[in-house]
């Protein structure tokens, strides 16, 4: 009897755990654009909008925006987390209005991993179309057009200095076709940076230089398995993201896509250096009278 009761309870427990994981990774990022709308700007503040996908959202991997906020937040730097899990460049363009309404001083754009994964496998492309409400399957030409649209609207709608980022690595071992598709998308980022006269931060080169040789490859069409295992290790077993990745054989990533704490720290340090090197754009103090 006890065995039958246990078997009857197991599906309920599994559903509860699944719902807990979904809720954990889907929670809105702290300090989203909506929290800054209509907020008076205090003299001496500098507002930085961080736009992108799950890398920026920081729920399926380590949160580099939070690390940047911890590094610079006590000095008048404010950071909008405008990341959203599963976004391709088109989704980011659709979500721009709240960011534009905040009129940030800087806008860091890190997007493209999902565009690349969609281009690597038709099943992933179909899933992105369905889950993201896309009007078409992502391809490199569409990625270029949407990234240009993001830049155009930020430049025309705000006074922000736009900073582009290359797309992080997929997997931790060489893989010809995937690496080629990723390199082509990163070439697009570089080309837009040159034509629009924007700084392009070498996220891909930075992270690739830190990856240990011999890690797992990224397998197109099989991104969910490693991701779900890393998420379960993090949220059910209390592992850090770095520990969750190490259990899967990764040295820097958690699942072949997302960032561990060390990777997020590398990004936040690079962004901090770049922002501190830029001309001051802090809100002007009020007149004396």
N, C-alpha and C positions, 0 to 999 in steps of 0.2 A: 504493500500500500504506500509506504513512504517513497519508494522508487517512483511510482506512478505520479504521486504528488510533486516530486522533484522535477520529473519530466514535464509536467504541466506548467510548472513555474518558470522553467528555463526560457521559453519563448518570451514571456512577459519581461524577464530580466534583460534579455537581449534587446528587446525593443526599447526599454528604458535607457540602457546604455547607449544605444544608437541615437536616441533623441538627445541625450546629454551631450554626446560628441557634436551633433549637428548644432545645438545651441551654443556650445563652446566656441566653435570655429566661425559661427555666423554673427556673433555679437558685433554691433557697430564699433569701429575703431574709436578710441577716445579722442576728443578734440577734433571732431569732424567739422566740415565747413559750416554746417548749420549752427554750430555753437558760437561762431564768430560773426554771424550775420547781425548787423545793427549794433554791434558792440563798439563803443567809442574807443578810438585808438589813443593810448596813453603816450605822451611824449617820451621818446627814447626807445620805443618798441620797434622791432623789425619782424614782419610777418612773412613766413615761408610756407607756401603750399606744397605738399608732397603728394603727387598724383601717381596712380598706378593700379596694380592688380594685388594679388595676395602677398607679394613681396613687401608691399607698402602697408597693406592692411594689418599684417602682423599677428594673425590668428592661426595660420597653418604653418608658420615658421616664426623665427625670432623677429622682434619688432625693432627695425632700425630707426624708425621715427622716434620711438620712445627713448632709445639710446641717445639720439641727437638732442632730444628735449632735455635729457638729464645732463648732457654735456654743456648746453648753452642756455638753458631756460632761465637760469638765475641772472643772466646778463641782459635781459630784455628781448631775447629771441623767442618768438612764438611760432609753433609749428602746427599747421593744419594737416591732419591725416585724411587724405582724400583717396585712400586705397580701397579696393573692393575685390573680394575673392572672385576669381573666374573671369575678370574683365579682359577683353581684347581692346585694342586701341579705339575701336568704334564705340565701345561702352564708355570709355573714359571721356570721349568727345560728347556723349549724350549727358554725362554727369557734370559738365563744366559750369553750368550757370551759378550754383552756389559759390563755387570757388571764385568765379569772375566777380560776383557781387561783393566778396570780401576784399577785392583789390589788393592782393598780396604784393610784397616787395620783391620776392623771388618765387619762382615756381620750378620745382624739381620734378621732371617727368621720367619715370622709370616704368616702361610698359613694353610688352612684346613677347614675353615668355609663352603666353597662351596662344598668340598669333603663330608663333613658331611651332608649338605642339600641334595646333590644328593643321598646319601645313605639312607636318610629318606623317599624319595618319588620317584617313577619311572618317574612321569611327569617332576620333576625337573632334574632328571638324563638325560632324553632325551633332555631337553632344553640345558643343559650344553654340551652335546655331539654335538648338532647342532651349538650352538653359539660359542663354543670354539674350534671346529674342533677336538674333542677328538677321539682317535682311539678306545675307549671303554667307557662303562659306568663306572663312578668312583665307586670303592669299597675300603674297608679298606686295602686289600692286595696291591692293586695298589697304594694307598696313601703311604703306607710304602715304597714300592719300589721307588717311585718318590722322596720322601723326602730323602731317602738314596742317590739317584742319585744327588740331589741338594747339599747335604753335600759333597759327594765324589768329585764332580767337583769343588766346591769352595776350598776344601782343596788341591786338586792337581793343580789347575790352578792359585791360588793366595796365598799370604802369610797371608790371613785374618784369624782371630780367629772367628769361626762360633758360633753364639749364637742362639739357638732354643727357640721358645715360644710356650706355650700351646695355644689351640684354645679358643677364647672368648665364653661366654655363648650364647645360643639361647633362646630367650624369657626371661621373668622375673618371671616365676613360674615353679614349678617342673612338669616334664612330663616324665613318665617312659621310654618309648621307645626312644624318642629323647635324653634324658639325658644319656641313656645307650650307644647309638651310639657315642655320643660326648665323653663320658668317654673312650670308646674303642680307639677312634682316639687319644685322649690325652695320653693314655697309650703307644701308638706307639711312640709319640713324646718323652716321657720319656725314653722308651727303647732305641731309637736311641741315645739320649743324653748320656745314660750310656755306651753303646757299643762303641760310637765314642769319649767318654771322652769330651763331650761338656757341657757347661752351658745351663740349661733349665730354662727360666724365667716363673714364674707361673702366666701368664696373666689371665687364667680362674679363679684361686683362688682369685686373686686380685679383679677382677671385680665382681665375685659372692658375695664376702663379702660386697660389697657396694650397692647391689641391694635391694630395699625395698620389703618386703613381699607383695604378693598379686597383682603383676603386671600381664600383659597379658602373656599367654602361646605362644610359637612358634607353628604355625600350619603348618605341612608339606604340601607342595603343594600349599600354599597360602602366599608365601613370597612377591609376587609382590604388592598386595594391600596395606599393611602397608608401604612398601618401597616407593611406588609412592605418597602416601599421605604425608609422611614425606618430600620427595623431593619437592613436591608442596608447602608445608608450608615454606620450607627454601628458595626456589628460586623464588616463585611467591608472597609470602606474607612477605618475609623478616624476618622470625623468625630465631632465633639461632637454632642450632641442638638440644640443650637441651629443648628449648621451643617447637620445633616440636615434640620431643618425649613425652614431658609432655602432649600435647594435645591428644596424643594417649594412655595415661595412663602409660607411661614408666617413670621410675625414673632415669635410667642411659643410656639406649639404645634409639635409635631414632625410631626403627621399629621392635624390637625384634632381630635384627641382628647387625646393625651398631652402631657406637659409637657416643655419644654426646660429647660436649666439656669437661664435667667433666670426662668422661671415658678416653678420649684422654689425658687429663692432668694427670690422674693417670698413664697411660702407659708411657708417656714421662718422668715423674718423676722417675719411676722405671728404665727405660732404662738409664737415666742420672746417677743415683746412681751406676748402674752396670758398666757403661763405666768408670766412674771416679775411681772406685775401681780396675780397671784392670791396669796391668803394662803399662807404657807410650810406645806408638808406633809411636810417632810423627816422621815425616820425619827428618833425620839427617841434621844438618846445613852443608853447603859446607866447604871444607878444607880451611885453612887460606891463602893458596897460590895456 
